[in-house]
Amino acid sequence: MQKTIEPWYRQGWPWFLISIPAVAVVMGMTTLWLAVSTWDGLVVDDYYQEGKTIEKTIARSQKAAEMGLVADVRIRADEVTLDLSTASRAPLPPTVVLTISHPTRSGMDQVVLLKRRDGVFVAPVAPLTAGRWLLQLEDESHTWRMNGTANIPADSVIRIVPFRS
């Protein structure tokens, strides 16, 4: 009784054991290619400059709180309406800038210039996809600013009140 021994490359176990590191090498190369070819827009290069900018924006938010600004934003399919009121006697600007930002996809962001019409600010807007959106209101001279969030289409009216420190 003779047993024929097959060569190693005709047996299954060596190929199974070779496939594990081979798959790891292919996946590692794929990960390296993705890391090199794509840009992560959420990482800031200049942290010091970003910190100085944050200090300025906090002062602008405090200015909005001092003025007693309150905003009610309504976002419809093709139009945004803003009802802006102030507790102080400060005059409201003729136009307000609304920045609508997606938290992760900057290509979907919109900057809308709202003009006063019949006591409210109105402007056309491109349709927004469902999800969470970041809203920033400011006057054209950048003296005050207010931030808020909206869940589209769940929120019919978004109330934005500046924070107080």
Sequence and secondary structure as in RCSB ss.txt:
>XXXX:A:sequence
MQKTIEPWYRQGWPWFLISIPAVAVVMGMTTLWLAVSTWDGLVVDDYYQEGKTIEKTIARSQKAAEMGLVADVRI
RADEVTLDLSTASRAPLPPTVVLTISHPTRSGMDQVVLLKRRDGVFVAPVAPLTAGRWLLQLEDESHTWRMNGTA
NIPADSVIRIVPFRS
>XXXX:A:secstr
       GGGSHHHHHHHHHHHHHHHHHHHHHHHHHHS  TT  S HHHHHHHHHHHHHHHHHHHHHTEEEEEEE
 SSEEEEEEEESSS    SEEEEEEE SS GGG EEEEEEEETTEEEEE     SEEEEEEEEETT S EEEEEE
EETT SSEEE     
